[in-house]
């Protein structure tokens, strides 16, 4: 999460992070909330949306909202999904049924650069985005291709 936050801060863009699939069931909302709150002060300029995936477990969605997690993914269907939608509205929370495209940063040699390339707006080079944001970071072009990669949307 910190690599993605660093990249978003360099580019001056908002960031949405998503937990691992089912993390709300396996690790719990308290863990996610603590991890997000520990990361926020390091990059206060980044508008961060942190989505906890609770799989198809409505009880874990409710527990996450009680723990203060505002954005929760639910993959279940039917009446439970409809009830959770209504509860989310009444609590001022967000229930995510679909997730945005994302990238896994674990095991990347340079996760900040990978995240920065992913977050670059369409049609803009990483270098141009850094200049636009006023960041002092300098991303050199790839020596093999001579250009800086841009985000490819699925």
Secondary structure, 3 states (H helix, E strand, C coil): CHHHHHHHHHHCCCEEEECCCCHHHHCCHHHHHHHHHHHHHHHCCCCEEEEEECCCCHHHHHHHHHCCCCEEECCCCCHHHHHHHHHHHHHCCEEECCCCCCCCCCCCCCHHHHHHHHHCCCCCCHHHHHHHHCCCCCCCCCCCCCCCCCCCCC
